[in-house]
Amino acid sequence: MTDHTRAHSTMSLQSRVLSIVIALLLLGGVLVGVTAWVNGQQAARDAYDRILIGAASDIAESVRIIDGRAVVDLPVSAFELLAQAPDDRVSYAVRGPGGVLITGFEDAKFNPVSNPRAQTSPFFDSTMHGEPARFVEVTRRFAERDFSGAVRISVGQTLRARQVMALDLMLDALVPILAAGMVLLLTSYFAIRAAVRPLETIAANLRDRDPYDLTPIPTDNVPGEVEVMLSAMNRFMGRLDRQMGVMRNLISDTAHQLRTPVAAIRVQAESILTAPTDDSPRRTVDRLVARTRTLGRLLDQLLSRAMVIHRTDNLPRTLIDLRDIALEVLEQRDHEVLSPENDVQLVIGEAPICVLADPFSLTQAASNLLSNAMTHGRAPIRIGVSQTDGTARLWIEDAGDGPPPEIAAKLGRRFERSNTSGEDSRGLGMSIVYAVATAFDGRIEMARDEAGFRITMVFPLAQHTDKTDA
């Protein structure tokens, strides 16, 4: 990154806006200056051209024919007109037929006949003693008995007074523009200061906050553009607050859930060490193995819960067919589903039933429901997918009576277990189910009838589009 790029990236918003305003003012000043200079030159040319044509006309009027030759009595008025530009040099010449000099300066310029403008304008540009000058040529024609022909009068003047006048006109136009630009610059500065003051207030609010304070920043009395930024920032802090809450709950749940099985394993391991040498440790070892298996399942559920919560809040939703979720759950648990003590049936139709969700999270939730049914329910167990009244449903049904009402009311809450021995964690698995259903705008329904107990995840039905449709 170059020094210029670094400097530009660290410029404040106020400096950037002021830089743009100053650049616009400079550009406007240049355009106004060029326009004023061009218009001033045109105005000065028109004014001094009138002086030239007036002086030349006065000289032409003073020409007389005496004794067959042209005589010029130079009028004072002509020189008074030319004297309005005292710093300019003046040249004149009066020539008769054949270009014979009657009076004036021999080196005075005449408009050449070959010049196209000679037929349309009496004025032409040339030089006078190496200095740019403006000339006018007036012709007076005589037709008398003893004199016939044209007398050409040429009057020239250098351009100093014209340039001074053009410069004065340009400055007269630029001075008000400069004053107005300064006023506009000051007004812009205070307007920008007032516009960025809400940003300074937001910065002070964030700087003075506690690191764990993620409450929304007030959006009262702020401009609409700043309110958009604040709303986006508040949404971001809301997501961050939820993530931090999830992490705190996960740490707390992990500590709570692991305390009992870890303590039991330690006690049983110590009992083996302290048992008499002639006692058989077989029963204690069996309990220790069971505890370790329970601990392994508990760790799997905790990790699954952390992964599910992370994915539901961070990954975009995709269109998922719930039939695929049911099939995936059965394939993952085929070694348990095919065991003799479990009779698991799949109930799905031919038509797709789609929802917008995360496939991993739905699979974990459905797997936990199936695990609870196989652990606490009675065969036969059915897993199915259906749709009713614009909702998509993934359900697990077993032939048992389901949990007692007082336990069912607590399922999904943190720190809840199906019993106090810590040998299973139905509550932890159900908390994953509830979290997934809530994350994807769904809910959990439980029902009991003569067929048994059914628990259902209900989601809004999404429109399905075949991949072949294009």
Disulfide bonds with the S-S distance in Angstrom:
none
